[in-house]
Amino acid sequence: MLCVFANGAKSWWIFFHEEELRYQLFAVVKHFGFKPTFGHYVCYIRSSPNMWHKMNDLRVTCVEEEAVDTKVCSR
C-alpha cells in the first residue's frame, strides 16, 4: 500500500471504508544528489501495464519494470 496519507490521518478513512486502499503505481521520481536543490532528477512513467519509460532530460528510453525502483514507493 502506498503512503497516500502524508499526515497519517488514514484512520478516519478506514473507519468509514472497511476495504483496504489499493493503488497502481504509474510514476516514480528519483533524485540523485545530496540535497533536493542540487543534483539530478529522473522520472519513470508507466504507459501501459508492462511498459515503462525513463525520462532523463532529453533522453527517453523504454525500460523493464525491474529497472524501476518501486520498493521505495511502498511500505
RAQUIFEN-V713182 format. One record per pair of residues at least 6 apart in sequence whose ideal C-beta (glycine too) atoms are under 6 Angstrom apart, sorted by the first residue. I is the first residue (numbers start at 0). J is the second residue. D is the distance in whole Angstrom. If there is no record, write none. Layout:
BEGIN
I;J;D + I;J;D
END
This chain:
BEGIN
1;22;5 + 24;69;6 + 24;72;6 + 25;45;5 + 26;44;5 + 27;43;4 + 27;67;6 + 28;42;5 + 29;41;5 + 30;38;6 + 30;40;5 + 31;38;5 + 31;39;5 + 32;38;2 + 41;55;5 + 42;54;4 + 43;51;6 + 43;53;6 + 43;67;5 + 44;52;5 + 45;51;5 + 46;52;6 + 51;62;5 + 51;64;6 + 51;67;5 + 52;59;6 + 52;61;6 + 53;60;5 + 53;62;5
END
